[in-house]
């Protein structure tokens, strides 16, 4: 069984991980990041995989997947995402929050979303749904995908030869700290999500209201006859 797994990873691991990253970037909640890190560590510890080719195809998968997600979001539109997005975790609240974030920080959201699990899955869909300019999206998407793959995959490859050092007490301690930080982040997001959405709705309402100003003041009511 292990020999079959080794053979599969060495012969098909590179393109398989690229496909998974493509699907994740397109908007499906699959473990693209975990597989990228696992493949990089495998390449360092087992060999038989060209790490440069693996990271290169991972970048291609990330960028192409994001562009497919952008096109899908732009095609189906916000109404369709509001109706069906909940099935993949893209709730109405997150749509509102995404619209607000893209309105204020479009390019930066696309770049940094690549490093955050849930945002990495939905950022391209949201960018398309709110009609972010495609060339601007492509620029930040390409930069984010490249930095994410090289940063995470490259770091995993570099520490691959020393992975055994993290299996003892030091590794357990680091794992406990990492788990604590993840739990804290999840709790913080849950507590502040409603607050962030309310702020997003308020800001969007103000901007829309300001956009309607200047289109002509409402006509004053005519004085009543005989007054």
Secondary structure, DSSP 4 states (H G I P E B T S, - for coil): -HHHHHHHHHHHHHHHHHHHHHHHHHT----HHHHHHHHHHHHHHT--S-HHHHHHHHHHHHHHHHHHHHHHHHHHHHHHHHHHGGGGT--HHHHHHHHHHHHHHHHHHHHHHTTSHHHHHHHHHHHHHTT--HHHHHHHHHHHHHHHIIIIIHHHHHHHTTGGGGSSHHHHHHHHHHHHHHHHHHHHHHHHHHHHHHHHHHHHHHHHHHHHTTS-PPPPPPPPTT-
